[in-house]
Amino acid sequence: MKNQSKFIKYRGTKYRLVDAAVYQPSKGTKDFTAQNLMSAFKELDEASASALADQSRVINSREGLDDFLKAANKLLDAHGIEAIRDEGAWCDYFGDAVALYINMGDPYIATLLYDVEDDEVYLTSYGDWMEAREQESKQ
């Protein structure tokens, strides 16, 4: 039997509905490309998406990360850079922040998120990343 996806439309974007029983949250993809970015962020042109994808691969300092997040926030016309905090976590530079992400205004809309523990930037949604983190902590 062929799996038929159902879709809903929200704010002009088409989303695939998933069966909650089979849904497995994911941290997202850390190997994103300009094409992934343009698919996730319709307002990005190819040159901006390529520049952002390239910059994500060469983040080699905290300042570089800050520059990347600021550039992404501006290019995506987003609502700022937010921290996800966990009172049980601590690192010298980020304090109790476990992630930094571009606030797109909705927890289940695609964003760019820096995972402090993994030291990786992911193309994901804040909500999916949080669910995946909670699921990992239960295991």
CORFENZI-V204133 format. One record per pair of residues at least 6 apart in sequence whose ideal C-beta (glycine too) atoms are under 7 Angstrom apart, sorted by the first residue. I is the first residue (numbers start at 1). J is the second residue. If there is no record, write none. Layout:
I,J
I,J
This chain:
5,16
6,17
7,14
7,15
7,16
7,17
8,15
8,17
25,128
25,131
25,132
25,135
26,128
26,132
27,115
27,122
27,124
27,129
27,132
28,113
28,122
28,123
28,124
28,128
28,129
29,36
29,122
29,123
30,120
30,121
30,122
32,53
32,123
33,53
34,46
34,49
34,50
34,53
36,123
37,44
37,49
37,52
37,53
37,123
38,44
38,46
38,49
40,110
40,123
41,76
41,110
43,77
44,75
48,75
52,71
52,72
52,75
55,68
55,71
56,68
56,121
59,65
59,68
59,121
62,93
65,114
69,81
69,100
69,102
69,114
72,102
72,112
73,80
73,81
73,102
76,102
76,104
78,102
78,103
78,104
79,103
79,105
80,103
81,100
81,102
82,101
82,103
83,97
83,100
84,97
84,98
84,99
84,101
85,96
85,97
85,98
86,96
86,98
87,96
89,96
89,98
90,96
91,116
94,116
97,116
98,116
98,117
99,113
99,114
99,115
99,116
99,129
100,114
101,111
101,112
101,113
101,126
102,111
102,112
104,111
107,125
107,126
107,127
108,125
108,127
109,125
110,123
110,125
111,124
111,125
111,126
112,121
112,123
113,122
113,124
113,126
113,129
114,121
115,122
122,129
